[in-house]
C-alpha cells in the first residue's frame, strides 16, 4: 500500500511527504498533551485553591489552539498530496492501458482495469486526509499518552504501553480473519457484475434462441456465489469483533484496576483518579477508530492493488530517444516475423493456448499500393494487421513502417501513422459528426465533408431527423451495422495516416453498404499503403496484390490474374466464393424450399 502510494506521487511532491508526516506527528503529540493536561487541571480544581486551575486552563487552551493550527496545515498538505496522487494516477493508468498488449485484457484483467480506473476519482483525493492521517494518529496517540502518563503514574503508563501491542495484535488478527473472506466476496461481486452485464447484453440473441433460462441460471449461480461469499464474510466478522471486544475489555479492566489500586494506596488522590479514568477512556478511543477504519483500509488496499496490477501490466515504457518519423514513406516490411500467443491469451482470428500464429514472415507492402490478405480462419490475418498497427509486438523479428522499426516507437507514435477499420466498428458517445472527427479533431470542414462523401455517410444521414447531429447511442446502437461501418470508414479516412488497415470491413454488410465501403477505400485521394483482410471478391478484385495466408505462412503472392492462372489455393478460394455468391433459396413445385 505504501509503495503504491509513493509510486503514484509525482517526484516534485515527494519532498512534502516529510513535512506532512512531521506535522501529523506534532498534531498527535499535542493531542496527547491536551489529554494528559486534564489530570493537573482536575487536581488543581478540586484542591485547596481552585483558582490555581486557571493557569492549567490557559495551557490547555494554548495546546488545543496549536493543535488546530497544525491540523489545518497538515490537512491542506494532505489534500494537496491527494490531488497530486489523483492526477498522477489518472495519467499513469491511462498511459499504461494505452500501451498494454491487447492479449493482457482477459476477463479478469479487464475487470481489474475497470476497478482501477473507477478508483482514480475523488476517493484518491481524500485518501491522505481521511484515511492515512487518522491511521497514523490512531496508532501513535495511545503510545504518546502512555509515555505522558509515566511521570504522573508510572504504573499506569506501563500498563498503557504494554496494552498497545495487545490491542493492535487483536485488530491485526481481526483483519486477517476477514481479509480472505473479503477477497472472495470481491471476486464474487466482480463475477456477478460480469454475468449480469453479459445476461443483459445478450438478451436479443438469447430470446431468439429460446435460451433465456440457461443464461438466467448462470446469472443465478453468480448471485448464489455472491450470497454465500457475503455470508462467509459476515461469519468471519463475528469472531474478529468478539476477539477485539474481549481484548478491549481486558485492557479497560487493567487500566481501571491500576487506577483504583493507586488511589486506594494513596499514591494518587481522588481527583487525579477521576481525571485518569477520563484519560483511560481517551486512550481507548483510537483503537475503536482503527476498528472503524478497517473496512476503508481493506477497500483502499484492494483498490491500490488493482492500480498496481494495471501499472505492472506488460507494456513498453515511453522512449526518450525517439527516431525521427517525419516525412518517411509508408511502405511496410516484415523481417523474419514470428508471433506466438501465450497460454493465457486469445485472438479473434487465431487459435490460442501457446500456438504459433505467424512463422518467419519476410514480405514488403509497397507504399501506395493495395494488398488483399485472404486465407482460412485462424491463418493469422488479423494478427498480421495487429502487428502493423502496433497493437501487438512480434515474438521475434521486426515490423518496419517507412523503414522504422515499430518496436523503436512510442505506442502513441505507432498509432499515429495507421488507421484501422475493424470488422465490428465501435462508435463513441456523441453524434455522427463527432464520431467522424475523432479520426482527426483538427480537421477543417472541407476535409470532413470530403470523407463524408467518400464513405457515403451523408446518404443515410440525410434521412435522419437531426442529420449529422444525430446521436449514435451507446456503441452506435442507434445506427444499423452498415451505417456504423460507413461512419467508421469516414473516421479512418479523415485520419492523416500513411497506412490504412481494414479487417473484414465488408464481411457483414449488404450489397449497398459493401459498395459504399469499397468505393470509399478505392477512391480515397490520399496516398496510403492499404492492407485489407477480406473474403469478398469485390474487395479483392480492386487490389493491386493478393497474399494467401495459411498456417502463418505466405502460400501464394501475386495479382488476382496471376493467382487465378496458377490454379492454386487462391483460385480454389475464388471459385468457392463465386459459387457461394450465386446461391439462392428457391422452392420446387412441391413447395419445399431449397
C-alpha positions in Angstrom: 0.0 0.0 0.0 2.7 2.4 1.0 4.9 1.6 -2.1 2.0 2.1 -4.4 1.0 5.4 -2.8 4.6 6.7 -3.1 4.9 5.5 -6.7 1.7 7.4 -7.6 3.1 10.6 -6.1 5.0 12.9 -8.5 8.6 13.4 -7.7 8.2 17.1 -7.2 5.7 16.4 -4.3 7.6 13.7 -2.5 9.6 16.3 -0.5 6.3 17.4 1.0 5.7 14.0 2.5 8.3 14.6 5.2 6.7 17.9 6.2 3.3 16.2 6.2 4.5 13.3 8.5 6.2 15.8 10.8 3.1 17.9 11.2 1.0 14.7 11.7 3.3 13.5 14.5 3.3 17.0 16.0 -0.5 17.1 15.9 -0.6 13.7 17.7 1.8 14.9 20.4 -0.4 18.0 21.0 -3.5 15.8 21.3 -1.8 13.6 23.8 -0.6 16.6 25.9 -4.1 18.0 25.8 -5.5 14.7 27.2 -2.9 14.4 30.0 -3.3 18.0 31.0 -6.7 17.1 32.3 -5.0 15.4 35.3 -3.3 18.5 36.8 -6.3 20.7 35.8 -8.8 18.5 37.7 -6.3 18.1 40.6 -6.0 21.9 41.0 -9.7 22.4 40.5 -10.5 20.1 43.5 -7.5 21.2 45.5 -7.3 23.8 48.3 -7.1 26.7 45.8 -9.5 26.1 42.9 -8.3 29.3 41.3 -5.0 27.6 40.7 -6.7 25.7 37.9 -6.7 28.8 35.6 -3.1 28.5 34.5 -3.7 24.9 33.5 -6.8 26.1 31.6 -4.6 28.6 29.8 -2.0 26.0 28.9 -4.7 23.5 27.8 -6.2 26.3 25.6 -2.9 27.0 24.0 -2.2 23.4 23.3 -5.6 22.9 21.7 -5.2 26.0 19.6 -1.8 24.9 18.5 -3.2 21.5 17.6 -5.9 23.2 15.4 -3.3 25.2 13.6 -1.1 22.2 13.0 -4.1 20.1 11.9 -5.2 22.7 9.4 -1.7 22.9 7.8 -1.3 19.1 7.7 -4.8 18.8 6.2 -4.1 21.2 3.5 -0.8 19.5 2.6 -2.6 16.1 2.8 -5.2 17.2 0.3 -2.5 18.7 -2.0 -0.8 15.3 -1.9 -4.2 13.7 -2.6 -4.8 15.8 -5.7 -1.3 15.1 -6.9 -1.8 11.4 -6.4 -5.2 11.6 -8.3 -3.7 13.5 -11.2 -0.7 11.2 -11.5 -2.7 8.0 -11.1 -5.1 9.0 -13.9 -2.3 9.8 -16.2 -0.3 6.7 -15.4 -3.2 4.3 -15.7 -4.4 5.9 -19.0 -0.9 5.7 -20.4 -0.4 2.1 -19.2 -3.7 0.9 -20.6 -2.8 2.5 -24.0 0.5 0.7 -24.2 -0.5 -2.7 -22.7 -0.8 -5.5 -25.2 -4.4 -6.4 -26.0 -3.9 -10.0 -25.1 -3.4 -8.9 -21.5 -7.0 -7.9 -21.3 -8.5 -11.2 -20.3 -11.9 -11.2 -18.5 -10.2 -11.0 -15.0 -7.7 -8.4 -16.1 -10.3 -6.3 -17.8 -12.3 -6.3 -14.5 -9.2 -5.3 -12.6 -8.6 -2.4 -15.1 -12.2 -1.2 -14.8 -11.9 -1.2 -11.0 -8.6 0.6 -11.1 -10.0 3.3 -13.5 -13.0 3.7 -11.3 -10.8 4.1 -8.2 -8.9 7.1 -9.7 -11.6 9.5 -8.6 -12.5 11.7 -5.6 -11.6 8.8 -3.2 -7.9 9.2 -4.0 -8.1 12.9 -3.2 -9.2 12.2 0.4 -7.0 9.2 0.8 -4.3 11.0 2.7 -6.6 13.4 4.7 -9.4 11.0 5.5 -7.5 7.7 5.9 -3.7 8.0 6.2 -3.9 10.8 8.8 -6.4 9.1 11.1 -4.5 5.9 10.8 -1.2 7.5 11.9 -2.8 9.4 14.7 -4.8 6.4 15.9 -1.6 4.3 16.2 0.6 7.0 17.7 -1.9 8.6 20.1 -2.1 5.7 22.6 1.7 5.3 22.6 2.2 9.0 23.3 -0.5 9.0 26.0 1.2 6.0 27.7 4.6 7.8 27.6 3.0 11.0 29.0 1.5 9.0 31.9 4.9 7.8 33.1 5.8 10.9 35.1 2.3 11.1 36.5 1.6 7.5 37.4 4.3 5.3 36.0 2.5 2.0 36.8 -0.5 3.2 34.7 1.8 4.3 32.0 3.5 0.9 31.8 0.1 -0.9 31.6 -0.9 1.5 28.8 2.2 0.9 26.8 2.0 -2.9 27.3 -1.6 -2.8 26.1 -0.8 -1.1 22.8 0.7 -4.2 21.1 -2.1 -6.4 22.6 -4.8 -4.2 21.1 -3.0 -3.8 17.8 -2.5 -7.5 17.6 -6.2 -8.1 18.2 -7.0 -5.7 15.4 -4.5 -7.4 13.1 -6.0 -10.8 13.9 -9.5 -9.5 13.2 -8.4 -8.1 9.8 -6.6 -11.4 9.0 -9.7 -13.4 9.7 -11.8 -11.2 7.4 -9.3 -10.4 4.7 -9.6 -13.7 2.8 -13.4 -13.7 3.0 -13.3 -10.1 1.8 -11.2 -11.2 -1.2 -13.7 -14.0 -2.0 -16.6 -11.5 -1.7 -14.9 -9.1 -4.0 -14.3 -11.8 -6.6 -17.9 -13.0 -6.4 -19.1 -9.4 -6.8 -17.0 -8.9 -9.9 -18.2 -12.2 -11.3 -21.8 -11.3 -10.6 -21.4 -7.9 -12.3 -19.9 -9.6 -15.4 -22.6 -12.2 -15.5 -25.4 -9.7 -15.2 -23.9 -7.5 -17.9 -23.5 -10.5 -20.1 -27.1 -11.5 -19.5 -28.4 -8.0 -20.3 -26.3 -7.5 -23.4 -27.2 -10.9 -25.0 -31.0 -10.7 -24.4 -31.8 -10.4 -28.2 -29.7 -13.5 -29.1 -30.9 -15.4 -26.0 -34.6 -14.8 -26.6 -34.3 -15.6 -30.3 -32.6 -18.9 -29.5 -35.0 -19.5 -26.6 -32.0 -19.9 -24.3 -33.0 -17.3 -21.6 -33.5 -19.8 -18.8 -30.0 -21.3 -19.0 -28.4 -17.9 -19.1 -30.6 -16.8 -16.2 -29.3 -19.9 -14.4 -25.7 -18.8 -14.9 -26.6 -15.4 -13.6 -28.4 -17.1 -10.7 -25.4 -19.2 -9.9 -23.3 -16.0 -9.7 -25.9 -14.5 -7.4 -25.8 -17.6 -5.2 -22.0 -17.5 -5.1 -22.1 -13.8 -4.1 -24.6 -14.5 -1.4 -22.5 -17.3 0.0 -19.4 -15.2 0.0 -21.2 -12.4 1.8 -22.4 -14.8 4.5 -18.9 -16.1 4.9 -17.6 -12.6 5.2 -20.2 -11.8 7.9 -19.5 -15.1 9.7 -15.8 -14.3 10.0 -16.5 -10.8 11.1 -18.2 -12.1 14.2 -15.2 -13.9 15.8 -13.0 -11.0 14.8 -15.2 -8.5 16.5 -15.5 -10.7 19.6 -11.7 -11.0 19.8 -11.2 -7.2 19.6 -14.0 -6.6 22.0 -12.6 -9.0 24.5 -9.1 -7.5 24.3 -10.5 -4.0 24.7 -12.5 -5.0 27.8 -9.4 -6.7 29.4 -7.3 -3.6 28.8 -10.0 -1.4 30.2 -10.2 -3.5 33.3 -6.4 -3.5 33.7 -6.2 0.3 33.4 -9.2 1.0 35.6 -7.9 -1.5 38.2 -4.5 0.0 38.2 -6.0 3.5 38.7 -8.2 2.2 41.6 -5.2 0.5 43.2 -3.1 3.6 43.0 -6.0 5.6 44.6 -6.5 3.1 47.4 -2.8 3.1 48.2 -2.8 6.9 48.3 -0.3 7.2 45.5 -2.8 9.5 43.8 -5.7 11.5 45.1 -9.3 11.0 44.2 -9.4 14.0 41.8 -6.4 12.6 39.9 -8.0 9.2 39.8 -11.2 10.7 38.3 -9.1 12.5 35.7 -7.1 9.4 34.9 -10.3 7.5 34.2 -11.1 10.2 31.6 -7.6 9.7 30.2 -8.1 6.0 30.0 -11.3 6.4 28.0 -9.5 8.8 25.7 -6.7 6.3 25.4 -9.0 3.5 24.2 -10.8 5.7 21.6 -8.1 5.5 18.9 -8.4 1.7 18.9 -12.1 1.9 18.3 -11.3 4.3 15.4 -8.9 1.8 14.0 -11.6 -0.8 14.0 -13.9 1.6 12.2 -11.3 2.4 9.7 -10.5 -1.3 9.0 -13.1 -1.7 6.2 -11.9 1.5 4.5 -8.3 0.3 4.9 -9.2 -3.0 3.3 -11.1 -1.3 0.4 -8.2 1.1 -0.2 -5.6 -1.7 -0.1 -7.7 -3.6 -2.7 -8.1 -0.5 -4.9 -4.3 0.2 -4.7 -3.7 -3.5 -5.5 -5.8 -3.1 -8.7 -3.9 0.1 -9.6 -0.6 -1.7 -9.1 -1.7 -4.6 -11.2 -2.5 -2.3 -14.1 0.7 -0.3 -13.7 2.7 -3.6 -13.6 1.0 -5.0 -16.7 3.4 -5.7 -19.6 3.9 -2.7 -21.8 6.8 -0.7 -23.2 7.8 2.5 -21.5 7.9 5.8 -23.3 11.1 6.4 -25.2 13.3 9.4 -24.6 15.4 8.9 -27.7 12.9 8.5 -30.5 13.7 8.1 -34.1 12.6 10.9 -36.5 9.4 9.7 -38.3 8.6 12.8 -40.2 8.4 12.6 -44.0 9.2 8.9 -44.3 7.4 6.7 -46.9 4.6 4.4 -46.0 6.0 1.1 -47.0 5.5 -1.8 -44.5 8.1 -4.5 -44.2 8.2 -7.8 -42.2 11.6 -9.2 -41.4 11.7 -12.7 -40.1 8.5 -12.1 -38.1 7.4 -14.9 -35.7 4.4 -14.4 -33.4 3.1 -16.7 -30.7 0.2 -16.3 -28.3 0.8 -17.4 -24.8 -1.3 -19.9 -22.9 -3.5 -17.2 -21.2 -4.2 -15.2 -24.3 -6.7 -15.3 -27.1 -7.3 -13.9 -30.5 -10.5 -13.3 -32.5 -8.8 -14.6 -35.7 -6.3 -17.1 -34.4 -6.2 -20.0 -32.0 -4.7 -19.6 -28.6 -3.1 -21.7 -26.0 0.5 -21.1 -26.8 0.0 -21.6 -30.6 2.5 -20.1 -33.0 0.4 -17.9 -35.4 3.0 -16.4 -37.8 6.2 -18.1 -38.8 9.1 -16.4 -40.4 7.3 -13.8 -42.5 9.5 -11.9 -44.9 7.5 -9.5 -47.1 7.1 -5.9 -48.1 3.9 -3.9 -48.7 4.9 -1.3 -51.1 4.0 2.3 -50.5 0.7 3.5 -52.0 -0.5 0.0 -53.1 -3.5 -2.0 -52.0 -2.9 -5.6 -50.8 -5.7 -8.0 -50.1 -4.9 -10.7 -47.5 -7.0 -13.8 -47.7 -6.9 -17.2 -46.2 -8.8 -19.6 -43.9 -9.9 -18.7 -40.4 -7.1 -18.9 -37.9 -4.4 -18.4 -40.5 -3.0 -15.2 -38.8 -4.6 -12.5 -40.9 -5.9 -10.3 -38.0 -2.6 -10.9 -36.2 -0.7 -9.5 -39.2 -2.8 -6.3 -39.1 -2.3 -6.0 -35.3 1.4 -6.1 -35.8 1.3 -3.4 -38.4 -0.9 -1.3 -36.2 1.4 -1.7 -33.3 -1.4 -3.4 -31.2 0.9 -6.4 -30.8 4.6 -6.9 -30.9 6.3 -9.8 -32.7 7.8 -12.6 -30.6 10.8 -12.3 -32.8 11.8 -10.4 -35.9 10.7 -6.8 -36.7 8.0 -4.9 -38.4 9.1 -1.7 -40.1 6.9 1.2 -41.4 8.7 3.6 -43.6 12.0 1.9 -42.7 11.5 2.5 -38.9 11.1 -0.5 -36.6 7.7 -0.4 -34.8 9.5 -1.5 -31.6 11.5 1.7 -31.6 8.4 3.9 -31.5 6.4 5.1 -28.6 2.9 3.5 -28.6 1.3 6.9 -29.4 3.5 7.2 -32.4 2.8 3.7 -33.6 -0.9 4.6 -33.8 -0.2 8.0 -35.4 0.7 6.5 -38.8 -2.0 3.9 -39.1 -5.8 4.0 -39.5 -7.7 0.8 -38.7 -11.2 -0.3 -39.8 -12.4 -3.2 -37.7 -15.0 -5.8 -38.6 -17.1 -4.7 -35.7 -16.9 -0.9 -35.6 -17.3 0.9 -32.2 -18.8 4.4 -32.1 -18.3 6.7 -29.2 -20.9 8.6 -27.3 -21.9 11.7 -29.3 -23.3 12.4 -32.7 -22.3 11.2 -36.2 -20.1 14.3 -37.0 -18.2 14.0 -33.6 -17.5 10.3 -34.3 -16.1 11.1 -37.7 -14.0 14.0 -36.3 -12.5 11.6 -33.7 -10.2 10.5 -36.5 -8.7 14.0 -36.7 -10.1 16.5 -34.3 -8.2 19.3 -36.0 -9.6 18.7 -39.5 -11.4 21.6 -41.2 -15.0 21.4 -42.5 -13.9 20.8 -46.1 -11.8 17.7 -45.0 -14.8 16.4 -43.0 -17.2 16.9 -45.9 -14.8 15.1 -48.2 -14.6 11.9 -46.2 -18.4 12.0 -45.5 -18.9 12.0 -49.3 -16.4 9.2 -49.8 -18.0 6.9 -47.2 -21.5 8.0 -48.3 -22.3 8.9 -44.8 -24.4 11.8 -46.0 -26.6 9.4 -48.0 -28.1 7.9 -44.8 -27.6 10.9 -42.5 -29.8 13.0 -44.8 -32.7 10.7 -44.0 -32.3 11.1 -40.2 -34.2 13.9 -38.4 -31.0 15.5 -37.0 -28.8 14.6 -39.9 -25.1 14.6 -39.0 -26.0 15.8 -35.5 -27.9 12.5 -34.8 -26.8 10.9 -31.6 -25.5 7.4 -32.3 -26.4 5.9 -29.0 -24.4 3.5 -26.9 -21.7 1.9 -29.1 -23.6 3.3 -32.1 -26.7 1.2 -31.4 -29.0 3.8 -32.9 -27.5 3.1 -36.4 -27.5 -0.1 -38.5 -24.4 -2.2 -38.9 -23.8 -0.8 -42.3 -24.2 2.8 -41.2 -21.8 2.3 -38.3 -19.3 0.9 -40.7 -19.6 3.8 -43.0 -19.0 6.2 -40.1 -16.0 4.1 -39.1 -14.6 4.3 -42.6 -15.1 8.0 -42.7 -13.3 8.3 -39.4 -10.4 6.2 -40.6 -10.1 8.2 -43.9 -10.1 11.5 -42.0 -7.1 10.5 -40.0 -3.9 11.7 -41.9 -2.2 8.3 -41.7 0.2 6.7 -44.1 -1.2 3.2 -43.7 -4.9 2.1 -43.9 -5.7 -1.3 -42.4 -9.1 -2.9 -43.0 -10.0 -6.1 -41.1 -13.0 -7.8 -42.8 -14.6 -4.4 -43.1 -17.4 -5.6 -45.5 -17.9 -9.1 -44.3 -21.3 -8.4 -42.6 -22.6 -5.7 -44.9 -25.4 -5.8 -47.5 -24.6 -5.0 -51.2 -25.3 -1.3 -50.9 -23.2 -0.8 -47.8 -20.4 -3.0 -49.2 -20.3 -1.0 -52.3 -20.1 2.2 -50.3 -17.2 0.9 -48.2 -15.3 -0.5 -51.2 -15.7 2.8 -53.1 -14.5 4.8 -50.1 -11.3 2.8 -49.8 -10.7 2.8 -53.6 -11.5 6.5 -54.2 -9.5 7.8 -51.2 -7.3 10.5 -52.7 -4.6 10.3 -50.0 -1.6 8.1 -51.0 -1.7 5.3 -48.4 -0.5 1.8 -48.1 -3.6 -0.3 -47.8 -3.7 -3.7 -46.3 -7.2 -5.3 -46.4 -8.2 -8.6 -44.8 -11.2 -9.8 -46.7 -13.0 -12.7 -48.3 -15.3 -10.5 -50.5 -14.5 -10.8 -54.2 -15.4 -7.2 -54.9 -12.8 -6.0 -52.5 -10.2 -8.5 -53.7 -10.7 -7.6 -57.4 -9.7 -4.0 -56.7 -6.4 -4.9 -55.0 -3.0 -4.4 -56.7 -1.7 -7.6 -54.9 -3.1 -10.6 -53.2 -1.5 -12.6 -50.4 -2.9 -16.0 -49.5 -2.0 -16.8 -45.9 -2.3 -20.2 -44.3 -0.8 -21.6 -41.2 1.0 -18.4 -40.5 2.9 -18.6 -43.8 2.5 -16.9 -47.2 1.3 -19.7 -49.5 0.7 -17.5 -52.7 1.6 -14.0 -53.6 0.7 -12.1 -56.8 -2.0 -10.2 -58.7 -5.5 -11.6 -59.0 -4.9 -12.7 -62.6 -1.6 -14.3 -61.8 -3.0 -16.3 -58.9 -6.1 -17.4 -60.9 -3.9 -18.5 -63.7 -1.7 -20.5 -61.2 -4.8 -22.7 -60.3 -3.6 -22.9 -56.7 -5.2 -22.3 -53.3 -6.4 -18.8 -54.3 -8.1 -20.0 -57.5 -9.9 -22.6 -55.4 -10.9 -20.0 -52.9 -12.1 -17.6 -55.7 -14.3 -20.3 -57.2 -15.9 -21.2 -53.9 -16.7 -17.6 -53.1 -18.0 -17.0 -56.6 -20.3 -20.1 -56.4 -21.5 -19.1 -52.9 -22.4 -15.6 -54.2 -24.8 -17.3 -56.7 -26.7 -19.3 -54.1 -30.4 -18.7 -54.0 -33.2 -20.1 -51.8 -36.0 -21.3 -54.1 -39.0 -23.6 -53.9 -39.6 -26.6 -56.0 -43.1 -27.4 -57.3 -43.8 -29.5 -54.2 -43.4 -26.3 -52.1 -40.2 -27.5 -50.4 -37.6 -24.7 -50.1 -34.1 -25.3 -51.4 
